[in-house]
Amino acid sequence: MTVSLSTVHIYVDDPDEALGFYRDTLGLKVSDEVANEGFRWITLITDSQPEIKIVLSQPHAGRSQEDGDALAALLAKGELPGPFFRTDDLDATFDKTAAAPGVEVLEEPADRFWGARDAAVRDPAGNMIRIEQG
């Protein structure tokens, strides 16, 4: 039996702002976009791993008002786990990411005690994004 990762969801409050960050700043490519009942799901892929889908979705999409409100509150507080990305040039990727509108720098590039060299930012929605030198 083989198991592999297929899809990761990232919750965002503003799909257009998120798309600007993930597509224009990080260089991900839009593979699909679906609208339903006033909400949007935007599916992105990377050139190096096109089989893994990254879906930008809104907290209230497909959920009850109560559950959507709870998820939106966690997003607003920056309490949702975010994705970890890998790049071949951490310093250049960090410089571009840190300069993007709505991004908050949490940790500049550094060697970590666990062996990685990485950095951390919050995307415009408040998700913590770690970027590792690969």
C-alpha positions in Angstrom: 0.0 0.0 0.0 1.3 3.5 -0.9 0.1 6.7 0.7 1.1 10.1 -0.5 0.1 13.7 0.1 -2.4 15.0 -2.5 -3.9 18.3 -1.2 -3.3 20.9 1.5 -5.8 23.6 2.4 -4.8 27.1 3.5 -7.6 29.2 4.9 -7.7 32.8 3.8 -10.1 35.7 4.4 -9.4 37.4 1.1 -8.9 35.1 -1.9 -7.6 37.9 -4.1 -5.0 39.1 -1.6 -4.0 35.5 -0.9 -3.7 34.7 -4.6 -1.4 37.8 -5.0 0.9 36.4 -2.3 1.0 32.7 -3.3 1.0 33.2 -7.0 2.9 36.5 -7.5 5.3 36.3 -4.6 5.9 32.6 -4.1 5.5 31.7 -7.8 2.8 29.0 -7.4 0.6 28.4 -10.5 -3.2 28.4 -10.6 -4.4 25.0 -11.8 -8.1 25.5 -11.0 -10.6 27.9 -9.5 -14.1 27.2 -8.4 -16.8 29.5 -7.2 -19.9 28.3 -5.3 -22.5 30.2 -3.3 -20.3 33.3 -3.0 -17.1 31.5 -2.1 -14.0 30.6 -4.0 -11.5 27.8 -3.9 -8.3 28.5 -5.7 -6.1 25.5 -6.4 -2.4 26.1 -6.9 0.6 23.9 -7.7 4.4 24.2 -7.8 6.5 23.3 -10.8 8.6 20.9 -8.7 5.6 19.0 -7.2 2.6 19.5 -9.5 0.8 16.5 -8.1 0.4 18.2 -4.7 -2.5 20.7 -4.7 -2.6 23.7 -2.5 -6.1 25.0 -2.1 -6.9 28.5 -0.8 -10.3 28.4 0.8 -12.4 30.7 2.9 -13.4 29.8 6.5 -17.1 29.9 5.8 -17.0 28.0 2.5 -18.9 24.7 2.9 -19.4 25.1 6.7 -22.1 26.2 9.1 -22.0 29.8 10.1 -20.9 28.7 13.6 -18.0 26.6 12.4 -17.0 29.2 9.8 -17.0 31.9 12.5 -14.8 29.7 14.8 -12.4 29.0 11.9 -12.3 32.7 10.9 -11.6 33.7 14.6 -8.6 31.3 14.7 -7.4 32.6 11.3 -7.6 36.2 12.6 -5.6 35.3 15.7 -2.9 33.6 13.6 -3.6 30.3 15.3 -4.0 28.0 12.3 -1.0 25.9 11.3 0.4 27.0 8.0 2.4 25.2 5.3 6.2 24.7 5.1 7.8 25.5 1.7 11.2 24.6 0.4 13.3 26.7 -1.9 16.7 26.5 -3.5 17.6 30.1 -2.5 16.2 31.0 0.9 17.7 34.4 1.1 16.3 35.6 -2.3 12.9 34.0 -1.5 12.8 35.5 1.9 13.7 39.0 0.6 10.9 38.8 -2.0 8.4 37.4 0.5 9.2 39.9 3.3 8.7 42.8 0.9 5.2 41.6 -0.2 2.2 43.6 0.9 0.5 42.3 4.1 3.4 40.0 5.1 4.7 40.1 8.7 8.3 38.8 9.2 8.5 36.4 12.2 12.0 35.0 11.8 14.7 36.0 9.4 16.7 33.3 7.7 18.9 31.4 10.2 20.4 28.0 10.9 18.2 26.1 13.3 19.3 23.7 16.0 17.3 20.9 14.4 19.5 21.1 11.2 17.4 23.3 8.9 18.1 26.7 7.6 14.7 28.5 7.4 12.7 31.6 7.9 9.1 32.3 9.0 6.5 34.9 8.0 2.8 35.4 8.3 1.0 35.6 5.0 -1.6 38.4 4.4 -4.3 36.2 6.1 -2.2 35.6 9.2 -1.0 32.0 8.5 2.5 31.3 9.6 4.5 30.2 6.6 8.0 28.6 7.1 10.4 28.5 4.1 13.3 26.1 4.3 16.5 26.1 2.3 16.3 22.8 0.2 
